[in-house]
Each structure stands twice: as structure tokens, then as C-alpha cells.
């Protein structure tokens, strides 16, 4: 329920702009693993009312495969689409880099970054050709869910089977970097693989814990490693020339107004995870080691053209603004 609330509230807020005018018929592709009968798609039906206030008559289309939704948006068969930040990277490398591993370490950092990007000054980063990001919705920190809570160190990850989004170069690089074994999965299939024991480890935000029943995979021996691997988000994308002028910026500003609600939902979701499941890093030295490892991965992916250099620099500046004592602030490798 938490994940659905974030998406519904964010999209509704993003579309509730302007005053009523002659409605233009446009399509909105909605990814819902269950399809048109799914709870997410049904909640998105309410967004039609808000869209009409901006002069847009939305036709909602359900997609059980996020890849197909992205492809049809790219082909122009959908005027707007809701995608995970990872899928959105092919349409906007800058915002797609917001999910870079270890780049955002707290909700405070995320809030500052999103406020910057949702302001008029940040508009230049939200457009790439005719693609425009009309809102970035926070979904919470990504954690490692492990079927064996004795895994506490990087060395312990060697040989472990990871449910991995194999279309994401960042995820593949990370798993291989720690010596893990890649088991291909998608947003729709990773939970099932984890819960039935096909994989040892999965990664997801806390908002997925209850609705996807990840506690079944954790069982009595599992745990959630209390270290923020990344910050997940969902992005509303539009074809700029298919929407009224100014729609994108107005949508971003209204999305920004709902951040507190989204962060509240995330906090509640994290509290739903049983305290006994949380596994703490061995020591601060180990945490610094994880930070350095993820930084090495980010730099590698930056040099390979996967991550956007300016986006990484922005997140580096925010991390050091929040905590100037971080060792990386003196090294300035990003």
C-alpha cells in the first residue's frame, strides 16, 4: 500500500495544475504487474480528474512489463509514462543518475537535490531532447534483503546469488564487483525469486517489504542490511510537444509540494520491518569501506558513460555540504 500511495499522490499532485481548459486527449502508460485490474492502475484512474484541470484528457493504459511501457513511450505510442529511475535513464541520463549507488546517503540529501531539480533553475537538467521529466517521486533507500543474516561483510557476498536487474549496467557492475552471481530479475519478478529461495539476496526499498511479502524470504534466518545502497525513485516522463506549454515545470513544482507526504510514507514503511531483521554494519571502518567501494563503482560507470558526470558532482557537493568530515570531501574524486 505504501508504494502505491507514493505513486498515486505524486502523479496526482504533478497533474493538478492550472485551470480547466479545452482538454487534449493524451495517453498515460501505467506499469502495474497485475495489469488493468491491479491496485496501482485503479489508483491512477483518479489522476484523470486532476489532468483535466490542466487541459489534458488522459487515457490510461496498463502495462505488466515496464520494458514494454518504456519502449512504447519511446516510440511515441504513449504521451506520458511512469518509470523507475533505472528505466528512465535512457530518456534522461541526469535524473537517471539519481539512483547511483551510494550517491545519496540520507533523506535530507535527497530532499535538497530534488528541491533543486524541481525548481525553475533545475529545468535545464529535466529535459533531454523532446523528453522531459515532469516529476521525480522519492521511494526510499534501497537495502539488501538477505536470507542469511550472518552476511555482514563484502567478502561474505562472494558466490551469493543476487536477484539482479540485468538491464541495468550499474546493478551488474555492483554484483560482479563483490563477486556475486547474477540471477536475472525484474521489478515484477525479484520478490518471487527471493521469497522462494531461488536467490540469496535481493535489493529493494522498504516500501516493497510489506506489499511484496519480503518477510517470507527473510524467514527466521534472514536480515536487512542497514546500509543505504542507493535511493530509489519513480519518474514521470512526458513528450514535451504533446503537453500544454509549461506543463512540465508546473507538474514538478506540485510534485515537490508532496515530498513530506512521500517521506512520511517511507518512514512508516521502514518501521514496518521487524527490528530483529535489521543487521548493522560491523563498524564505522567497514561503513567507510562500503562508501569507497560504491564510489569506485560510480567512477567506473561515469567513465563508461552510464552515469552523468554533472549529476554525480551535484550529489557529491550535497553530501559534503551535509557532512564535510566525510573523507571523500578532501579527495574530490568525483
C-alpha positions as CSV (number, residue, x, y, z in Angstrom):
1,X,0.0,0.0,0.0
2,X,2.8,2.4,0.8
3,X,4.4,2.2,-2.7
4,X,1.0,2.7,-4.3
5,X,0.3,5.7,-2.2
6,X,3.6,7.3,-3.2
7,X,2.9,6.9,-6.9
8,X,-0.7,7.9,-6.7
9,X,-0.1,11.0,-4.6
10,X,2.9,12.1,-6.6
11,X,1.3,11.7,-10.0
12,X,-2.0,13.3,-8.9
13,X,0.0,16.2,-7.4
14,X,2.0,16.6,-10.5
15,X,-1.0,16.9,-12.7
16,X,-3.2,19.1,-10.6
17,X,-2.1,22.4,-12.1
18,X,-3.6,25.3,-13.9
19,X,-7.2,25.9,-14.7
20,X,-9.7,24.0,-16.8
21,X,-9.3,24.5,-20.5
22,X,-10.1,22.6,-23.7
23,X,-8.9,19.1,-22.9
24,X,-6.4,17.5,-25.3
25,X,-6.6,13.7,-25.4
26,X,-3.3,12.1,-24.3
27,X,-2.1,8.7,-23.3
28,X,-0.5,7.7,-20.0
29,X,1.3,4.4,-19.7
30,X,1.0,2.8,-16.2
31,X,3.2,0.0,-15.2
32,X,1.2,-2.4,-12.9
33,X,2.4,-6.0,-12.5
34,X,-1.2,-7.1,-12.2
35,X,-2.4,-5.2,-15.2
36,X,-5.7,-3.2,-15.6
37,X,-7.2,-4.9,-12.6
38,X,-4.3,-4.1,-10.4
39,X,-4.4,-1.7,-7.5
40,X,-1.9,0.7,-8.9
41,X,-3.7,1.1,-12.2
42,X,-7.0,1.6,-10.4
43,X,-5.5,4.3,-8.3
44,X,-4.1,6.0,-11.3
45,X,-7.6,6.4,-12.7
46,X,-8.1,9.2,-10.2
47,X,-5.4,11.2,-12.0
48,X,-7.7,11.8,-14.9
49,X,-9.6,14.3,-12.9
50,X,-6.5,16.3,-12.0
51,X,-5.2,16.1,-15.5
52,X,-8.4,17.7,-16.8
53,X,-7.7,20.8,-14.8
54,X,-4.6,21.2,-16.8
55,X,-6.5,20.7,-20.1
56,X,-5.3,17.1,-20.6
57,X,-7.8,14.2,-21.1
58,X,-5.7,11.2,-20.1
59,X,-6.3,7.7,-21.5
60,X,-4.7,5.3,-19.1
61,X,-3.1,2.1,-20.4
62,X,-1.9,-0.7,-18.2
63,X,1.4,-2.4,-18.7
64,X,2.6,-5.5,-16.8
65,X,6.0,-5.2,-18.3
66,X,7.9,-2.0,-17.6
67,X,10.2,-2.6,-20.5
68,X,7.3,-2.5,-23.0
69,X,5.9,0.6,-21.4
70,X,9.3,2.3,-21.9
71,X,9.5,1.1,-25.5
72,X,6.1,2.4,-26.4
73,X,6.8,5.7,-24.8
74,X,10.0,5.9,-26.8
75,X,8.0,5.0,-30.0
76,X,5.5,7.8,-29.3
77,X,2.6,5.5,-28.7
78,X,2.4,6.9,-25.1
79,X,2.5,10.6,-24.4
80,X,3.5,10.2,-20.8
81,X,4.8,7.3,-18.7
82,X,5.7,6.4,-15.1
83,X,9.0,4.5,-14.8
84,X,11.5,3.6,-12.2
85,X,14.6,5.8,-12.1
86,X,16.6,3.0,-13.6
87,X,14.3,2.6,-16.6
88,X,14.1,6.4,-17.0
89,X,17.9,6.7,-17.5
90,X,17.7,6.0,-21.2
91,X,15.4,9.1,-21.6
92,X,17.3,11.4,-19.2
93,X,20.8,10.4,-18.1
94,X,21.0,13.2,-15.5
95,X,17.9,12.2,-13.5
96,X,18.6,8.5,-14.2
97,X,21.9,9.0,-12.3
98,X,20.0,9.9,-9.1
99,X,19.8,6.2,-8.3
100,X,23.6,6.0,-8.5
101,X,24.9,3.6,-5.8
102,X,26.0,5.4,-2.6
103,X,25.5,8.8,-4.2
104,X,22.7,9.9,-1.9
105,X,23.1,8.8,1.7
106,X,20.1,10.4,3.5
107,X,16.6,11.7,3.1
108,X,17.9,15.2,3.8
109,X,20.3,15.0,0.9
110,X,17.6,13.6,-1.4
111,X,15.2,16.4,-0.4
112,X,17.8,19.2,-1.2
113,X,18.7,17.6,-4.5
114,X,15.0,17.2,-5.6
115,X,14.1,20.7,-4.5
116,X,17.0,22.0,-6.6
117,X,15.9,20.0,-9.7
118,X,12.2,20.7,-9.4
119,X,12.8,24.5,-9.2
120,X,12.8,26.6,-12.4
121,X,16.7,26.8,-12.2
122,X,16.8,23.0,-12.4
123,X,14.6,22.8,-15.5
124,X,17.6,22.5,-17.9
125,X,18.5,19.2,-16.3
126,X,15.0,17.8,-16.6
127,X,14.9,18.0,-20.4
128,X,16.8,15.8,-22.9
129,X,15.6,16.5,-26.4
130,X,11.8,16.1,-26.5
131,X,11.8,14.0,-23.4
132,X,11.0,15.9,-20.2
133,X,10.9,14.7,-16.6
134,X,7.7,16.1,-15.1
135,X,8.4,14.9,-11.6
136,X,10.7,12.7,-9.5
137,X,9.0,10.8,-6.7
138,X,11.1,9.5,-3.8
139,X,10.6,5.8,-3.0
140,X,13.1,5.4,-0.2
141,X,16.6,4.0,0.4
142,X,17.5,0.6,-1.2
143,X,18.6,-2.1,1.2
144,X,20.0,-5.6,0.8
145,X,17.5,-8.3,1.9
146,X,19.4,-11.4,2.8
147,X,18.2,-14.9,3.5
148,X,21.1,-15.4,5.9
149,X,21.7,-12.5,8.3
150,X,25.3,-13.8,9.1
151,X,26.3,-12.0,5.9
152,X,27.9,-8.8,7.3
153,X,31.0,-8.1,5.2
154,X,31.7,-7.7,1.5
155,X,33.7,-10.9,1.5
156,X,30.6,-12.7,2.7
157,X,28.9,-11.7,-0.6
158,X,31.2,-13.8,-2.8
159,X,29.3,-16.5,-4.6
160,X,25.9,-15.4,-3.3
161,X,23.1,-15.3,-5.9
162,X,21.6,-11.9,-6.4
163,X,18.2,-11.1,-8.0
164,X,19.6,-8.6,-10.4
165,X,18.0,-6.2,-12.9
166,X,20.2,-7.4,-15.8
167,X,19.2,-4.5,-18.0
168,X,20.9,-2.1,-15.5
169,X,24.7,-1.8,-16.1
170,X,25.1,-0.4,-12.5
171,X,23.5,-3.4,-10.9
172,X,25.5,-5.8,-13.0
173,X,28.7,-4.0,-12.2
174,X,28.0,-3.9,-8.4
175,X,27.2,-7.6,-8.2
176,X,30.2,-8.6,-10.2
177,X,32.4,-6.2,-8.2
178,X,31.6,-8.1,-4.9
179,X,31.9,-11.5,-6.5
180,X,28.2,-12.3,-6.5
181,X,26.3,-14.4,-9.0
182,X,23.8,-12.6,-11.3
183,X,20.3,-14.1,-11.4
184,X,18.2,-12.0,-14.0
185,X,15.1,-10.4,-12.5
186,X,12.8,-7.5,-13.0
187,X,10.7,-5.2,-10.7
188,X,7.9,-7.8,-11.2
189,X,9.9,-11.0,-10.5
190,X,12.6,-10.3,-8.0
191,X,10.4,-10.7,-4.9
192,X,9.2,-14.1,-6.0
193,X,12.7,-15.3,-6.6
194,X,13.8,-14.1,-3.2
195,X,10.8,-15.5,-1.4
196,X,11.0,-19.0,-2.9
197,X,14.8,-19.3,-2.3
198,X,15.9,-19.0,-5.9
199,X,18.3,-16.2,-4.8
200,X,20.2,-15.4,-1.6
201,X,19.9,-11.7,-1.8
202,X,17.6,-9.1,-3.3
203,X,17.7,-5.3,-3.1
204,X,14.7,-3.0,-2.7
205,X,13.3,-0.1,-0.7
206,X,11.3,-0.6,2.5
207,X,8.1,0.3,0.7
208,X,8.4,-3.1,-1.0
209,X,8.7,-5.1,2.2
210,X,5.0,-5.5,3.1
211,X,3.2,-5.5,-0.2
212,X,5.7,-7.9,-1.8
213,X,5.9,-10.0,1.4
214,X,9.6,-10.0,1.5
215,X,9.4,-11.2,5.1
216,X,8.7,-14.6,3.6
217,X,12.1,-14.7,2.1
218,X,13.7,-13.4,5.2
219,X,12.1,-16.2,7.3
220,X,13.8,-16.8,10.6
221,X,17.4,-16.7,9.5
222,X,17.4,-13.6,7.2
223,X,18.1,-10.0,7.7
224,X,18.0,-6.5,6.1
225,X,21.5,-4.9,6.0
226,X,21.1,-1.4,7.4
227,X,23.2,0.4,4.9
228,X,21.7,2.6,2.1
229,X,22.9,1.2,-1.2
230,X,21.0,3.9,-3.2
231,X,17.9,6.0,-3.2
232,X,15.1,4.6,-5.4
233,X,12.7,6.9,-7.2
234,X,9.9,6.9,-9.8
235,X,9.9,9.4,-12.6
236,X,7.0,10.9,-14.6
237,X,8.2,11.5,-18.2
238,X,6.4,13.3,-21.0
239,X,6.9,14.1,-24.6
240,X,7.2,17.9,-24.2
241,X,5.5,18.7,-27.5
242,X,2.4,16.6,-26.6
243,X,1.6,18.5,-23.5
244,X,0.5,22.2,-22.9
245,X,3.2,24.7,-22.6
246,X,4.6,24.9,-19.0
247,X,3.1,21.6,-18.0
248,X,6.4,20.0,-17.1
249,X,7.5,22.8,-14.7
250,X,4.1,23.1,-13.1
251,X,4.0,19.4,-12.6
252,X,7.4,19.4,-11.0
253,X,6.5,22.2,-8.6
254,X,3.4,20.4,-7.4
255,X,5.3,17.1,-7.1
256,X,7.8,18.9,-4.9
257,X,4.9,20.1,-2.6
258,X,4.2,16.4,-1.8
259,X,7.7,15.4,-0.7
260,X,6.8,15.5,3.1
261,X,4.0,13.1,2.4
262,X,6.2,10.8,0.5
263,X,9.0,10.8,3.1
264,X,6.4,10.1,5.8
265,X,5.2,7.0,3.9
266,X,8.8,5.9,3.5
267,X,9.4,6.3,7.2
268,X,6.4,4.3,8.1
269,X,7.4,1.5,5.7
270,X,10.8,1.3,7.3
271,X,9.2,1.0,10.7
272,X,7.2,-2.0,9.4
273,X,10.4,-4.1,9.1
274,X,10.8,-6.0,12.4
275,X,13.7,-4.6,14.5
276,X,15.1,-8.1,14.8
277,X,15.7,-8.2,11.0
278,X,18.0,-5.2,10.8
279,X,21.6,-6.1,10.5
280,X,24.1,-3.3,11.4
281,X,27.5,-2.8,9.8
282,X,30.3,-4.3,11.8
283,X,32.0,-0.9,12.4
284,X,32.4,2.6,11.1
285,X,35.5,1.5,9.3
286,X,33.5,-1.1,7.4
287,X,30.9,1.6,6.5
288,X,33.7,3.8,5.1
289,X,34.9,0.8,3.2
290,X,31.4,0.3,1.6
291,X,31.3,4.0,0.8
292,X,34.7,3.8,-1.0
293,X,33.7,0.7,-2.9
294,X,30.5,2.3,-4.2
295,X,32.4,5.4,-5.1
296,X,34.8,3.3,-7.2
297,X,31.7,1.8,-8.9
298,X,30.3,5.2,-9.6
299,X,33.5,6.5,-11.1
300,X,33.8,3.4,-13.3
301,X,30.3,3.8,-14.6
302,X,30.8,7.6,-15.1
303,X,33.8,6.9,-17.2
304,X,31.9,4.3,-19.2
305,X,29.1,6.8,-19.9
306,X,26.4,5.2,-17.8
307,X,26.3,7.9,-15.1
308,X,26.1,11.7,-15.8
309,X,29.2,13.5,-14.6
310,X,27.3,16.7,-13.6
311,X,24.7,14.7,-11.6
312,X,27.5,12.9,-9.7
313,X,29.1,16.3,-8.9
314,X,25.9,17.7,-7.7
315,X,25.3,14.8,-5.3
316,X,29.0,14.9,-4.2
317,X,28.6,18.6,-3.3
318,X,25.4,17.9,-1.3
319,X,27.0,15.0,0.6
320,X,29.9,17.2,1.6
321,X,27.6,20.1,2.5
322,X,25.7,17.9,4.8
323,X,28.8,16.3,6.3
324,X,32.1,18.0,5.5
325,X,34.0,15.4,7.6
326,X,33.5,12.7,5.0
327,X,36.9,11.5,3.8
328,X,35.8,11.9,0.1
329,X,35.4,15.6,0.6
330,X,39.1,16.1,0.8
331,X,39.9,13.7,-2.0
332,X,37.4,15.2,-4.5
333,X,37.5,12.3,-6.9
334,X,34.0,13.0,-8.3
